[in-house]
Amino acid sequence: MNKLKLSITKYGQFIKFCLVGATNTGISLLVYALLLKLNVNYLVASTISYLAGLINGYFLSSSFVFKNKMNLNKGLKFFGVYLTSLLLNLAILYILVDLFHLSKLFAQIIVTCFNVFYNYFLNKIWTFKEENGVK
């Protein structure tokens, strides 16, 4: 029991980030699947669905994960992190679908797993660095 408590204390912020990410991912994948059913191009669908999760993510990351007040500077940094993440998402998605011929939904799930670590790391060390003791 003490090991579990120690793990939660040590990794609590990452666990919260993953919970928020799961919510964002659920929103994004639902929107993505719906747009694919409506015959929207998969790259356009990925962009729209990504933005839907992003808006939710900023509010939850600020208040629940990093416990910060939202402000313009952090908002711009947050959106900057996720913009680069989106560009990587689209590039990797294109490679997996068009070059490796993976299914569009499976490829998006693979890319999402990569983005979890990328987004957490950059938000922790850059967007919310002052509040996390990272200099």
N, C-alpha and C positions, 0 to 999 in steps of 0.2 A: 504494500500500500504506500509506503514511504517513497519507493522508486517512482510510482505513478505520480505522486504529488510533486516530486522533484522534477520529473519530466514535464509536467504541465507548467510548473513555474519557469523552467528553463526554455521551453519551446512554446509557451502560451501564445505569444504574439504571432508566431508562425502558424500555429493551429487556428487562431482567429482569422489570419489572412487566408488560410485555406478554406475556412467556412464561408467567408465573404466571397472568395473565389468560386466556391461551389455554387453559391447563389448566382453570381454573375455568369458562370458557365451554363447553368441551367437556363437562365434568361436568354443568353446568347444562342445556345443550341436550339432552344425552342423557336426563337425568331428565325434562325438559319434554316431549320427544317421547314418551317412554314413558308418562307420565301422560296425555297427550292420547290416546294409543292406548287407554288404560284408561277413556276418557270422563270424565276429571276436568275440571272447569271450567278454562278456560285461565288465568284470573287466579289461582286456587288453585294450579294446576300451576306457574305462573310463580313464585309465592311459595315453594313447596316446593323447586323446582329452584334458585332463587336462594340459598336458605339452604344447600343442599348445596355450592354453589360457594364461598359465603362462609366456611364452616368451613375448607375447604381453603385458601382465600386468606389467612386470618389466619396460619396456620402458615407458609406459604411466604413471605408478605410479610415477616413478622418475621425469619425466619431467612435467607432468600435475597436478597430485594430490599433491605431497609433494614438488614439485619444487626443486629437488636436482640434483646435478651432480651425475652421476652414477660412482661408484667405486667398487673395489673388496670386501671390507668389507660389504658395504650395499647390494651388489649383493648376497654374501653368506648368509647374514641374511635373505634377501628376499626369496631366494630359500629354506632356512631352514624352514621358516614359512610355505611356501607352500608345502614342503615335509611332514611336520607333518599334514597339512591340507589334503593332498592327502591320507595319511594313514588313517586318520579319515574318509575321503570320502569313501574309499574302504571298511572299516569295516562296516560303517553304511549302505552303499549300499548293501553289502552282507546280512546283517541282514534284511533289508527291502525287498529284492528280494527273498532270499532263505528261510527265516524264516516266513516273513509276506506275502509273495507271491504277493507283489505289482508289477505293470508293471515296467520294467527296466527303461523306460524313465521317468515315474512319480516319481520313487524312486530317480533318479538322480536329478530331479528338487527339491525335498525335501532336499536332501543333499546339494545342491548348496545354498539354502536359509540359512542353518546353517553356511556354510562356509563364506558367506559374512561378518557376524559379527565377526567370529573368525579371519579371515584374516585382517580385518580393525583394530581391536583392537591390535593384535600383531604387525602389521606393524607400527601403530601409536606410541605405547609405547616402541617398541624395535628397529625395523629396522631404522626408521627415527626419533628417539626420540630427538636428539640434535636440529634438525631443527624445531621441534614442541613445544619447551619449556617444554617438559616432562622430568623430571630428575629422 
